[in-house]
Amino acid sequence: METFTAVIEKDEDMYVAKCPEVGTVSQGATLEEALANLKEATELYLEEFPVHEKTHPILTVFGVGKGGKS
């Protein structure tokens, strides 16, 4: 079993889930549903387009001052 990254954001009344390693995107009414749908979409994608070398994205945070100036 391979491990992938899920980035999940709230978008109005739905959660949008993205897998940055392969570019799959899905959504759901709950976090759990969005993640399950992303897992299914990623599994289907990998059946057609297997990943031979995978790197995990670098995740960090940064600050921006009020008005867009740091």
DOTI-312027 format. One record per residue (C-alpha): y, z, x; residue number from 1; residue in one letter. Coordinates in nm, 4 decimals. Each point is the difference from the previous one (the first is absolute). Layout:
N
pt north:Y; up:Z; east:X; pos:NUM; code:a
...
***
This chain:
70
pt north:0.0000; up:0.0000; east:0.0000; pos:1; code:m
pt north:0.3441; up:-0.0944; east:0.1306; pos:2; code:e
pt north:0.3131; up:0.2033; east:-0.0611; pos:3; code:t
pt north:0.3209; up:-0.1642; east:-0.1199; pos:4; code:f
pt north:0.3503; up:0.1240; east:-0.0733; pos:5; code:t
pt north:0.1462; up:0.0248; east:-0.3510; pos:6; code:a
pt north:0.3765; up:0.0182; east:-0.0561; pos:7; code:v
pt north:0.0724; up:0.1009; east:-0.3588; pos:8; code:i
pt north:0.3416; up:-0.0065; east:-0.1671; pos:9; code:e
pt north:0.1106; up:0.0911; east:-0.3518; pos:10; code:k
pt north:0.1580; up:-0.3029; east:-0.1721; pos:11; code:d
pt north:0.1404; up:0.1001; east:-0.3406; pos:12; code:e
pt north:-0.3115; up:0.0786; east:-0.2076; pos:13; code:d
pt north:-0.2646; up:-0.1289; east:0.2456; pos:14; code:m
pt north:-0.1200; up:0.0804; east:0.3506; pos:15; code:y
pt north:-0.0132; up:-0.2909; east:0.2444; pos:16; code:v
pt north:-0.2550; up:0.0262; east:0.2812; pos:17; code:a
pt north:0.0053; up:-0.2169; east:0.3129; pos:18; code:k
pt north:-0.2422; up:-0.0365; east:0.2909; pos:19; code:c
pt north:0.2067; up:-0.1042; east:0.3044; pos:20; code:p
pt north:-0.3016; up:-0.0945; east:0.2137; pos:21; code:e
pt north:-0.1027; up:-0.2905; east:-0.2232; pos:22; code:v
pt north:0.2947; up:-0.0421; east:-0.2398; pos:23; code:g
pt north:-0.1750; up:0.0840; east:-0.3257; pos:24; code:t
pt north:0.2075; up:0.1484; east:-0.2826; pos:25; code:v
pt north:-0.0976; up:0.1548; east:-0.3318; pos:26; code:s
pt north:0.1365; up:0.2393; east:-0.2605; pos:27; code:q
pt north:-0.1023; up:0.2653; east:-0.2490; pos:28; code:g
pt north:0.1368; up:0.2450; east:-0.2536; pos:29; code:a
pt north:-0.1034; up:0.2930; east:0.2249; pos:30; code:t
pt north:-0.0302; up:0.0511; east:0.3750; pos:31; code:l
pt north:-0.3774; up:0.0106; east:-0.0314; pos:32; code:e
pt north:-0.0123; up:-0.3219; east:-0.2026; pos:33; code:e
pt north:0.2334; up:-0.1807; east:0.2407; pos:34; code:a
pt north:-0.2140; up:0.1065; east:0.2969; pos:35; code:l
pt north:-0.3255; up:-0.0980; east:-0.1728; pos:36; code:a
pt north:0.1465; up:-0.3398; east:-0.0915; pos:37; code:n
pt north:0.1222; up:-0.0499; east:0.3585; pos:38; code:l
pt north:-0.3443; up:0.0866; east:0.1349; pos:39; code:k
pt north:-0.1609; up:-0.2546; east:-0.2326; pos:40; code:e
pt north:0.2570; up:-0.2681; east:0.0870; pos:41; code:a
pt north:-0.0477; up:0.0639; east:0.3722; pos:42; code:t
pt north:-0.3800; up:-0.0143; east:-0.0276; pos:43; code:e
pt north:0.0230; up:-0.3346; east:-0.1825; pos:44; code:l
pt north:0.2485; up:-0.1329; east:0.2546; pos:45; code:y
pt north:-0.2227; up:0.1016; east:0.2926; pos:46; code:l
pt north:-0.2987; up:-0.1805; east:-0.1545; pos:47; code:e
pt north:0.1947; up:-0.3271; east:0.0384; pos:48; code:e
pt north:0.2024; up:0.0833; east:0.3106; pos:49; code:f
pt north:-0.1823; up:0.2482; east:0.2243; pos:50; code:p
pt north:0.2085; up:0.1916; east:0.2528; pos:51; code:v
pt north:-0.1416; up:-0.0236; east:0.3511; pos:52; code:h
pt north:0.2620; up:0.2064; east:0.1802; pos:53; code:e
pt north:0.2061; up:0.2551; east:-0.1861; pos:54; code:k
pt north:0.2874; up:0.2140; east:0.1158; pos:55; code:t
pt north:0.1542; up:0.2790; east:-0.2013; pos:56; code:h
pt north:0.3719; up:-0.0232; east:-0.0703; pos:57; code:p
pt north:0.2370; up:0.2403; east:0.1691; pos:58; code:i
pt north:0.1437; up:0.2367; east:-0.2573; pos:59; code:l
pt north:0.3259; up:0.1817; east:0.0714; pos:60; code:t
pt north:0.3116; up:0.1167; east:-0.1792; pos:61; code:v
pt north:0.3705; up:-0.0438; east:0.0760; pos:62; code:f
pt north:0.3246; up:0.1297; east:-0.1414; pos:63; code:g
pt north:0.3006; up:-0.1884; east:-0.1325; pos:64; code:v
pt north:0.3329; up:0.1674; east:-0.0592; pos:65; code:g
pt north:0.1916; up:-0.0158; east:-0.3253; pos:66; code:k
pt north:0.1539; up:-0.3401; east:-0.0584; pos:67; code:g
pt north:-0.2582; up:-0.1620; east:0.2271; pos:68; code:g
pt north:0.1499; up:0.1281; east:0.3278; pos:69; code:k
pt north:-0.1982; up:0.2307; east:0.2298; pos:70; code:s
***
